[in-house]
Amino acid sequence: MRPDGVEVAVCRAIHAGYRVGCEVLLGHVAGRVVGYNIGHYGRFSGARYPLLVKTRFGVAKCSLQEVAAA
């Protein structure tokens, strides 16, 4: 069975170093990876936004292009 888009995106995020607990910057806002978005449907699916990042404003679904290692 071939991996789906969500699985590929999550694996890509992990291999890029964005593991749970990793500190990141979402623009100028500090955050921490708290999980991975495994949703297959909807506007913010895991295929496009595989990272769940907790900031002082709440939890955001993020793409790899939106975050940087802190």
C-alpha positions as CSV (number, residue, x, y, z in Angstrom):
1,M,0.0,0.0,0.0
2,R,1.4,3.4,-1.0
3,P,1.6,6.1,1.7
4,D,-0.9,8.9,1.4
5,G,-0.2,12.6,1.3
6,V,-0.6,13.1,5.0
7,E,1.8,10.3,5.8
8,V,4.4,11.7,3.4
9,A,4.0,15.2,4.8
10,V,4.4,14.1,8.4
11,C,7.4,11.9,7.5
12,R,9.0,14.9,5.7
13,A,8.5,17.1,8.7
14,I,10.1,14.5,11.0
15,H,13.0,14.1,8.7
16,A,13.4,17.9,8.5
17,G,14.0,17.8,12.3
18,Y,10.5,19.0,13.5
19,R,9.9,16.4,16.1
20,V,7.5,16.7,19.0
21,G,9.0,19.0,21.7
22,C,11.1,20.9,19.2
23,E,11.2,24.7,19.7
24,V,10.3,26.6,16.5
25,L,9.5,30.1,15.4
26,L,6.2,30.8,13.6
27,G,7.2,34.1,12.1
28,H,8.3,36.1,15.1
29,V,6.3,34.0,17.6
30,A,8.0,31.3,19.6
31,G,6.3,27.9,19.8
32,R,6.8,24.2,20.3
33,V,5.8,21.3,18.1
34,V,3.1,19.4,20.1
35,G,2.0,16.9,17.4
36,Y,1.2,16.1,13.8
37,N,-1.9,16.9,11.9
38,I,-3.3,13.6,10.5
39,G,-6.6,15.1,9.2
40,H,-7.3,14.0,5.6
41,Y,-10.2,16.4,4.9
42,G,-11.0,20.1,5.3
43,R,-9.3,23.3,4.7
44,F,-6.3,22.6,6.8
45,S,-5.4,18.9,6.0
46,G,-2.3,17.3,7.2
47,A,-1.0,17.0,3.7
48,R,-0.5,20.8,3.6
49,Y,-0.2,21.6,7.3
50,P,1.5,18.6,9.0
51,L,2.7,20.4,12.1
52,L,0.8,21.3,15.2
53,V,2.6,24.1,17.0
54,K,1.6,25.5,20.4
55,T,2.3,29.2,20.9
56,R,1.1,31.7,23.5
57,F,-1.9,32.3,21.3
58,G,-3.0,28.7,21.0
59,V,-2.3,25.7,18.8
60,A,-1.8,26.3,15.0
61,K,-1.6,23.9,12.1
62,C,1.5,24.8,10.1
63,S,3.3,24.0,6.9
64,L,7.0,23.5,6.8
65,Q,7.4,26.8,5.0
66,E,5.8,28.7,7.9
67,V,8.2,27.5,10.7
68,A,11.9,27.7,11.4
69,A,14.0,26.0,14.1
70,A,14.5,28.3,17.1
